Amino acid sequence: MRGAGTIWTAVTSTVTGPGHVKDGLPNQDRHLVRSINPGCCLIVVADGAGSCRRSDRGAEFAVAAASDAAEHVFGAGMPSGVGAWSAALQEFQAECLDRFDRSVSEMTRRIHAERPEEPPEKIRASFATTLLAVVAQPPYFLYVSVGDCFLVVDRQPGGPRLVVTEHEREITGLTTFLTSANRKQRLQSHVIVDDRITAMAVCSDGLQEGMLAMAGGLHYQAPPEFRRYFEYFGRPGAADGELERYLKSAQFAVTSTDDKTVVLAVRQSASSQRVDVHDDAQVGQ
């Protein structure tokens, strides 16, 4: 099953974490799902740092940067072959960073002009956010990640696999942001060629404790039962709001006080190509 016969059915949800509700903070996660070309799906999740006052805007900038970068790199046509996809990945990650920087720099200039007492470096840091962007056109999947959002894929045969996580956070509890000085050293990007991938889950870190399991030491893994998320919430005809109600449930909420955002995308075979998106919460809200 390759690009010419691919349907991506996606269900999304984002809920404000109990800790943010208690402190009167908004949901600082942002997400986006869109079709770039026939059979090609872009999924983006950004998680604004809860301790930074403008991080929700930073997450908006990050999502917009990834969307614009994908259009710039892939809009005119998809790569052909591993070498072309690897080159596209390098261009895509550079565009994501550059477009984010331009948005933050412009906003920093505006704020500093109005509030000269606030140093530009402090303003820039206030837009701290993570980013995970995935471009998928089976059998090719590429990702660019800065920070602790995570990606789980389901392979048939093979089962669920955690393919993107931030090991530094698992060990030290520290997170890298798009505004961090060391982001290039911590950036993760890769092209996966695997036609057995049938589903993806792109998630903010508020879901790690609730959805993942510890594999020994301090490392997470995707447990075999992770497939149930794809089978239940990603099935055709799934009722709107089911995923949101699950994330808001008391049983799930106690796993983390942080905001929780998930995009589940399930691949199906068909003669036509499209991305069907069921929004349990408005994209970007």
Buried (B, 14 or more C-beta within 10 A) or exposed (E): BEBEBBBBBBBBBBBBBBBBBEEEBEBBBBBBBBBBBBBBBBBBBBBBBBEBBBBBBBBBBBBBBBBBBBBBBBEEEBBEEEEEBBBBBEBBBEBBBEBBBEBBEEBBEEBBEEEEEEEEEEBBBBBBBBBBBBBBBBBBBBBBBBBBBBBBBBBEEEBBBBBBBBEBBBEEEEBBBBBBEEBEEBBBBEBBEBEEBBBBBBBBBBBBBBBBBEEEEEEBBBBEEBBEBBEBBBEEEBEEBBBBEBBBEEEBBEBBBBBBBBBBBBBBEEEEBBBBBBBBBEBBE
